[in-house]
Amino acid sequence: MTEPCNIALLGQKFMGRAHSNAYLKASRFFNLPRSPVMHSIVGLDLIALAPFADRWGWQNYSTTWKDVVKHPDIHLVDVSTPNYMHAEQACAALAAGKHVACEKPLAGTLRDARLMKNAAARARRSKTFVWYNYRRSPAAALAYRFVRAGRIGRIYHVRASYLQSWAGPDAPLVWRFQKKYAGSGAHGDLNSHIIDLARFITGQEIIEVSGALAETFVVERPLPGTGGKPMIAGSLPPKKQVGKSDVDDCTLFLARFKEGTVGSFEATRVAAGHEDDNSLELNGELGSVRFSLEDMNVLWYFDRRETGAATGWRKIVCTTPGEHPYAGAWWGEGRGIGYEHTYVNMVADMMAALAGEEPTLPLPDFNDAYETQRVIEAAMLSAKHRAAVKLTEIK
C-alpha cells in the first residue's frame, strides 16, 4: 500500500472544484507512488462548506486556514485562493514544514512572489508546485518533447496569445477586476500561462520585454448582485450600482529570449467569439509546431525538410499510449481528454515528486514561477513607461 499524502485545500470556488476533482481522480487513472488523501477543505462560506466537502469527498472542513496549515496530519497545503492571499498562506504553510502547491500566478505582486520564493528556499525539506497545468495538456506536452528532440531546430519565433470573452461590460466587479486583490487583470491571469508555456517549451528565459500595451476598456462594472432586478410597473429603472475596474482588460508585449528567439504575447478577456483560446506557435530553422487549448489533443507539426506535393502541416492526435505523454493513463487512441484532466495529470506528477520519483514532465516550483512573475512585472513596467525593460532590472 502506498504512503498517503494528506492534503489541505484552501479555497472552495472554481479552482477548489478543479483541484478537488484532480485529487479524487488521480489514483483511479494513475499508479501513484503516494496516494492523495482529501483531508481538509478550507473556505469562507461556512454554509456552503459542508455540502462542498460531502460532494467532493473531503473528510473535514474549516473556516480557519491558519489552524489547518499547522495541523500535524497535513502533508501538502494547496493554495487556491485569490492572488493577494497566496503569500501569507503559502509562507505560513512552509514555515509549518508542509509541501505547498499554489495557484497561478505565483502572487499578485512581485514583492509577494519574492517572499514566497525566499520562504521556499528556506524550507529545504518542503517541495513547492505551481498550477501551470497547461504544461500537461496533450499538445503542449508533445511540443515540449519535440523541441527537446531537436525536431524544429533553432527556434526563431514564439507567437503566443490567450483570448477570452467573458469579461464584457456586463461582467460584475469580482475580485479579478480589482488590483488590490488580483495584482493585474488579463495580464496576470492569462499572460502568465503563455509566458510559462513559452519558457517551458523553448527551455529559454526571456531577457527583455518591449512594446508593451495595457488597456482597460471597461472602467466601471456592476457590483455583484445589483443588476437585473425587476421594476415595479410605472417606476423609474433603478440606478445601476457600479464600481471601478482598475486592472487591464488586455495586455500585449514583445519579448527577446536568451538564445536570440523573439516572441509576441497577447492576453485579453474581451475578445468576442474566443472562449478559451490559448494558442502557441513556435517557428524554427527545421520546422514549426502550434496548438490551441480549445483543441488540446491536437498538435500541428510542419517539417521544413519535407519536399514535394504533400508538403504541409501534419495533424497529430496526441492520444497514443507509449508515444504521447500521459496517454497511457487515459482512454486510448483517438479518445481525447479535456480541461479537468490537465489537473489530474499534474497531481500524478506531484505525487511522483513527493515520493522521490521523476515526474512525466518537469514541474514548476516557486523558483520557476518567480521567473514568470518577473516577466509579468517587466511587461507592466514597459507598458507604464513606454520603454524596453531588461530582465536584469527586475530582481
C-alpha positions as CSV (number, residue, x, y, z in Angstrom):
1,M,0.0,0.0,0.0
2,T,1.4,3.4,-1.0
3,E,2.2,6.1,1.6
4,P,-0.7,8.6,2.0
5,C,-0.3,12.3,1.3
6,N,-2.9,14.2,3.4
7,I,-4.0,17.4,1.6
8,A,-5.5,20.6,2.9
9,L,-7.1,22.7,0.2
10,L,-7.6,26.4,0.8
11,G,-10.4,27.7,-1.4
12,Q,-13.7,26.2,-2.4
13,K,-14.8,28.1,-5.5
14,F,-13.8,27.4,-9.2
15,M,-10.3,26.3,-8.6
16,G,-11.4,24.4,-5.5
17,R,-13.6,22.3,-7.6
18,A,-10.9,21.7,-10.3
19,H,-8.3,20.7,-7.7
20,S,-10.8,18.5,-5.7
21,N,-11.7,16.6,-8.9
22,A,-8.0,16.0,-9.6
23,Y,-7.2,14.7,-6.1
24,L,-10.3,12.5,-6.3
25,K,-9.5,11.0,-9.8
26,A,-5.7,10.7,-9.9
27,S,-5.3,7.4,-8.1
28,R,-8.1,5.9,-10.3
29,F,-6.2,6.5,-13.5
30,F,-2.5,6.5,-12.5
31,N,-0.5,4.1,-10.4
32,L,0.7,6.6,-7.8
33,P,3.7,6.2,-5.5
34,R,1.9,8.3,-3.0
35,S,-1.9,8.4,-2.5
36,P,-3.6,11.8,-2.2
37,V,-5.9,11.9,0.8
38,M,-8.5,14.6,0.8
39,H,-8.1,15.6,4.5
40,S,-9.4,19.1,4.9
41,I,-11.1,21.8,2.8
42,V,-11.0,25.4,4.0
43,G,-13.2,28.3,2.8
44,L,-15.0,31.4,3.9
45,D,-18.6,30.3,3.2
46,L,-19.4,28.1,6.1
47,I,-22.9,27.4,4.8
48,A,-21.5,26.0,1.6
49,L,-18.5,24.2,3.1
50,A,-20.3,21.1,4.4
51,P,-22.1,20.4,1.1
52,F,-18.8,21.0,-0.8
53,A,-16.9,18.6,1.5
54,D,-19.6,16.0,1.1
55,R,-19.9,16.3,-2.7
56,W,-16.1,16.1,-3.3
57,G,-15.1,13.7,-0.6
58,W,-13.2,16.0,1.9
59,Q,-13.0,14.4,5.3
60,N,-13.0,17.7,7.3
61,Y,-13.9,21.3,6.7
62,S,-12.9,24.6,8.4
63,T,-13.0,28.4,8.0
64,T,-9.7,28.9,9.8
65,W,-6.8,28.3,7.4
66,K,-4.2,29.2,10.0
67,D,-5.1,26.3,12.2
68,V,-5.4,23.8,9.3
69,V,-2.0,24.6,7.7
70,K,-0.3,23.8,11.1
71,H,-2.3,20.5,11.7
72,P,0.3,17.7,12.3
73,D,-1.5,15.3,9.9
74,I,-1.3,17.6,6.9
75,H,1.5,16.9,4.4
76,L,0.5,19.2,1.4
77,V,-1.2,22.6,1.5
78,D,-2.9,23.6,-1.7
79,V,-3.4,27.4,-2.0
80,S,-6.3,28.1,-4.5
81,T,-7.4,31.4,-3.0
82,P,-7.3,34.9,-4.7
83,N,-3.9,36.2,-5.6
84,Y,-3.5,38.6,-2.7
85,M,-3.8,35.7,-0.2
86,H,-1.1,33.5,-1.7
87,A,1.9,34.8,0.0
88,E,0.6,34.8,3.6
89,Q,-0.9,31.3,3.3
90,A,2.0,29.7,1.4
91,C,4.6,31.2,3.7
92,A,2.7,30.0,6.8
93,A,2.4,26.5,5.4
94,L,6.2,26.4,4.5
95,A,7.0,27.6,8.0
96,A,5.0,24.8,9.4
97,G,7.0,22.3,7.3
98,K,4.4,21.5,4.7
99,H,4.7,20.9,1.0
100,V,2.8,23.6,-0.9
101,A,1.0,23.8,-4.2
102,C,-0.2,27.2,-5.3
103,E,-2.4,28.5,-8.0
104,K,-1.0,30.8,-10.7
105,P,0.2,33.4,-10.9
106,L,2.5,32.8,-8.0
107,A,1.3,36.1,-6.5
108,G,-0.4,39.3,-7.3
109,T,2.8,41.3,-6.9
110,L,6.5,40.8,-7.5
111,R,7.1,41.6,-3.8
112,D,4.8,38.8,-2.6
113,A,6.2,36.4,-5.2
114,R,9.7,37.2,-3.9
115,L,8.6,36.5,-0.3
116,M,7.3,33.1,-1.4
117,K,10.4,32.2,-3.4
118,N,12.6,33.0,-0.4
119,A,10.4,31.2,2.0
120,A,10.6,28.1,-0.2
121,A,14.4,28.4,-0.3
122,R,14.5,28.4,3.5
123,A,12.1,25.4,3.8
124,R,14.6,22.9,2.4
125,R,12.5,19.8,3.3
126,S,9.4,21.2,1.6
127,K,8.6,20.8,-2.1
128,T,6.7,23.5,-3.9
129,F,4.5,23.4,-7.0
130,V,2.6,26.0,-9.0
131,W,-0.5,25.1,-11.0
132,Y,0.6,25.9,-14.5
133,N,-1.5,22.9,-15.6
134,Y,-1.5,23.6,-19.3
135,R,2.1,22.2,-19.5
136,R,0.3,18.9,-19.1
137,S,-2.2,19.3,-21.9
138,P,-1.5,16.6,-24.6
139,A,-0.4,19.0,-27.4
140,A,1.8,21.2,-25.1
141,A,3.5,18.1,-23.6
142,L,4.3,16.7,-27.1
143,A,5.5,20.1,-28.3
144,Y,7.9,20.2,-25.3
145,R,9.3,16.8,-26.3
146,F,9.6,17.7,-30.0
147,V,11.6,20.8,-29.2
148,R,13.8,18.8,-26.8
149,A,14.4,16.2,-29.6
150,G,15.5,19.0,-32.0
151,R,12.6,18.5,-34.4
152,I,12.2,22.2,-35.2
153,G,15.9,23.1,-34.7
154,R,16.9,26.5,-33.5
155,I,13.8,28.5,-32.6
156,Y,13.3,31.8,-34.3
157,H,9.8,32.8,-33.3
158,V,7.3,32.3,-30.4
159,R,3.8,33.5,-31.1
160,A,1.5,33.3,-28.1
161,S,-2.0,34.5,-27.4
162,Y,-4.6,33.8,-24.8
163,L,-8.0,35.2,-25.8
164,Q,-11.2,35.0,-23.8
165,S,-14.5,36.9,-24.0
166,W,-16.2,36.5,-20.6
167,A,-15.3,40.0,-19.2
168,G,-17.6,42.2,-21.3
169,P,-19.3,45.3,-19.8
170,D,-21.9,43.2,-18.0
171,A,-19.4,41.1,-16.1
172,P,-19.7,42.1,-12.4
173,L,-16.9,43.6,-10.4
174,V,-15.5,40.4,-8.9
175,W,-12.0,40.3,-7.3
176,R,-10.3,39.7,-10.7
177,F,-11.1,43.3,-11.7
178,Q,-9.6,44.8,-8.6
179,K,-5.9,45.4,-8.5
180,K,-5.6,45.2,-4.7
181,Y,-6.8,41.6,-4.9
182,A,-5.6,40.4,-8.3
183,G,-2.5,42.5,-8.9
184,S,-3.3,42.8,-12.6
185,G,-6.1,41.7,-15.0
186,A,-5.8,39.7,-18.1
187,H,-2.1,40.0,-17.9
188,G,-1.5,38.1,-14.7
189,D,-4.5,35.8,-15.3
190,L,-3.7,34.8,-18.9
191,N,-0.3,36.1,-20.0
192,S,1.1,34.2,-17.0
193,H,0.0,30.9,-18.6
194,I,1.5,31.6,-22.0
195,I,4.7,33.1,-20.6
196,D,5.1,29.8,-18.6
197,L,4.4,27.7,-21.7
198,A,6.9,29.6,-23.8
199,R,9.6,29.3,-21.2
200,F,8.8,25.7,-20.6
201,I,8.7,24.5,-24.2
202,T,11.6,26.6,-25.6
203,G,13.8,26.0,-22.5
204,Q,14.8,29.6,-22.7
205,E,14.4,32.6,-20.4
206,I,13.1,35.9,-21.5
207,I,15.8,38.6,-21.2
208,E,14.0,41.7,-22.5
209,V,10.4,43.0,-22.8
210,S,9.4,45.9,-25.1
211,G,6.5,47.4,-26.9
212,A,4.0,46.6,-24.1
213,L,0.5,48.0,-24.2
214,A,-2.1,47.6,-21.4
215,E,-5.6,48.8,-21.8
216,T,-8.7,48.9,-19.6
217,F,-11.7,49.2,-21.9
218,V,-14.4,48.7,-19.2
219,V,-13.6,51.2,-16.4
220,E,-16.9,50.7,-14.5
221,R,-18.6,47.4,-13.8
222,P,-21.8,46.5,-12.0
223,L,-21.4,45.5,-8.4
224,P,-22.1,41.8,-7.8
225,G,-25.8,41.1,-7.0
226,T,-27.0,44.6,-8.0
227,G,-28.2,44.1,-11.6
228,G,-31.2,42.6,-13.3
229,K,-33.8,43.4,-10.6
230,P,-37.4,43.6,-11.8
231,M,-39.1,47.1,-11.8
232,I,-42.5,47.9,-10.3
233,A,-44.9,49.0,-13.0
234,G,-44.7,52.7,-13.7
235,S,-41.5,53.2,-11.7
236,L,-38.2,54.5,-13.0
237,P,-35.4,52.0,-13.7
238,P,-33.2,51.5,-10.7
239,K,-29.8,53.3,-10.9
240,K,-27.1,50.7,-11.6
241,Q,-24.7,50.4,-8.8
242,V,-21.2,50.3,-10.2
243,G,-17.6,50.1,-9.1
244,K,-14.2,50.9,-10.7
245,S,-12.2,48.3,-12.5
246,D,-8.6,49.2,-12.2
247,V,-6.9,46.3,-14.0
248,D,-6.1,45.7,-17.6
249,D,-8.6,44.1,-19.9
250,C,-5.8,43.3,-22.3
251,T,-2.0,43.4,-22.4
252,L,0.3,42.9,-25.3
253,F,4.1,42.8,-25.4
254,L,7.1,41.7,-27.4
255,A,10.0,39.7,-25.9
256,R,13.5,38.7,-26.6
257,F,14.8,35.3,-25.3
258,K,18.3,34.4,-24.2
259,E,19.3,32.4,-27.3
260,G,18.0,35.0,-29.8
261,T,14.4,33.9,-30.1
262,V,11.9,36.6,-30.4
263,G,8.3,36.4,-29.2
264,S,4.9,38.2,-29.1
265,F,2.4,37.8,-26.4
266,E,-1.3,38.9,-26.2
267,A,-3.8,38.3,-23.4
268,T,-7.4,39.6,-23.4
269,R,-10.6,38.8,-21.7
270,V,-12.8,40.9,-24.1
271,A,-12.2,39.1,-27.4
272,A,-15.7,38.3,-28.5
273,G,-16.0,34.9,-30.1
274,H,-13.0,33.4,-28.2
275,E,-14.0,31.3,-25.3
276,D,-10.7,29.9,-24.0
277,D,-8.3,30.3,-26.9
278,N,-4.8,29.7,-25.5
279,S,-2.6,29.3,-28.6
280,L,1.1,28.9,-29.0
281,E,3.2,28.6,-32.2
282,L,7.0,28.1,-32.5
283,N,8.8,28.5,-35.7
284,G,12.3,27.1,-36.1
285,E,15.0,26.5,-38.7
286,L,13.8,22.9,-39.3
287,G,10.1,23.3,-38.8
288,S,7.2,24.6,-36.7
289,V,4.7,23.4,-34.1
290,R,1.4,25.0,-33.0
291,F,-1.6,24.2,-30.8
292,S,-4.6,25.7,-29.2
293,L,-6.1,24.8,-25.8
294,E,-9.6,24.7,-27.4
295,D,-8.3,21.6,-29.3
296,M,-5.8,20.5,-26.8
297,N,-5.4,16.9,-28.0
298,V,-4.1,18.0,-31.4
299,L,-0.5,19.2,-32.2
300,W,0.2,20.7,-35.7
301,Y,3.7,20.0,-36.9
302,F,5.5,21.2,-40.0
303,D,8.7,19.7,-41.2
304,R,10.7,22.1,-43.4
305,R,12.9,19.3,-44.7
306,E,10.0,17.6,-46.5
307,T,9.5,18.5,-50.1
308,G,7.1,17.7,-52.9
309,A,3.4,17.9,-53.4
310,A,2.5,16.5,-50.0
311,T,4.4,19.1,-48.0
312,G,2.3,20.8,-45.4
313,W,1.2,20.9,-41.8
314,R,0.7,17.5,-40.2
315,K,-2.1,16.9,-37.7
316,I,-1.0,14.8,-34.7
317,V,-3.7,13.5,-32.4
318,C,-1.8,13.1,-29.1
319,T,-3.6,10.1,-27.7
320,T,-1.4,7.1,-28.4
321,P,-0.2,5.2,-25.3
322,G,3.5,4.7,-25.2
323,E,4.1,7.6,-27.7
324,H,2.4,10.6,-26.2
325,P,2.8,11.9,-22.6
326,Y,0.0,10.8,-20.2
327,A,-1.9,9.0,-22.9
328,G,-1.4,5.6,-21.3
329,A,-3.4,6.6,-18.3
330,W,-6.5,7.6,-20.2
331,W,-8.7,6.2,-23.0
332,G,-6.5,5.2,-25.9
333,E,-6.1,6.2,-29.5
334,G,-8.4,8.9,-30.7
335,R,-10.2,9.5,-27.4
336,G,-9.2,12.9,-26.2
337,I,-9.0,14.4,-22.7
338,G,-10.2,17.8,-21.5
339,Y,-9.5,20.7,-19.2
340,E,-10.0,18.8,-16.0
341,H,-7.6,16.1,-16.9
342,T,-4.6,18.5,-17.1
343,Y,-5.1,18.9,-13.3
344,V,-5.2,15.1,-12.8
345,N,-2.0,14.7,-14.8
346,M,-0.4,17.3,-12.6
347,V,-1.5,15.6,-9.4
348,A,0.1,12.4,-10.7
349,D,3.4,14.2,-11.3
350,M,3.2,15.9,-7.9
351,M,2.7,12.6,-6.1
352,A,5.7,11.2,-8.0
353,A,7.9,14.1,-7.0
354,L,6.8,13.8,-3.3
355,A,7.8,10.1,-3.5
356,G,11.2,11.0,-4.8
357,E,10.4,9.8,-8.4
358,E,10.8,11.7,-11.7
359,P,7.5,13.3,-13.0
360,T,6.5,12.7,-16.6
361,L,7.3,16.3,-17.3
362,P,9.1,18.9,-15.2
363,L,7.0,20.6,-12.6
364,P,7.1,24.3,-11.9
365,D,8.2,25.2,-8.4
366,F,8.2,28.6,-6.7
367,N,11.6,29.5,-8.1
368,D,10.5,28.6,-11.6
369,A,7.2,30.5,-11.3
370,Y,9.1,33.5,-9.9
371,E,10.8,33.8,-13.3
372,T,7.4,34.1,-15.0
373,Q,6.4,36.7,-12.4
374,R,9.5,38.7,-13.3
375,V,8.4,38.8,-16.9
376,I,4.9,39.8,-15.8
377,E,6.4,42.7,-13.9
378,A,8.7,43.7,-16.8
379,A,5.7,43.9,-19.2
380,M,3.8,46.1,-16.7
381,L,6.7,48.4,-16.4
382,S,7.2,48.5,-20.2
383,A,3.6,49.5,-20.7
384,K,3.7,52.1,-17.9
385,H,6.9,53.8,-19.1
386,R,6.6,53.1,-22.8
387,A,10.1,51.7,-22.8
388,A,12.0,48.4,-23.2
389,V,12.8,46.7,-19.9
390,K,15.7,44.3,-19.4
391,L,15.0,41.4,-17.0
392,T,18.3,42.2,-15.3
393,E,16.5,45.2,-13.9
394,I,13.8,43.1,-12.4
395,K,15.1,41.4,-9.2
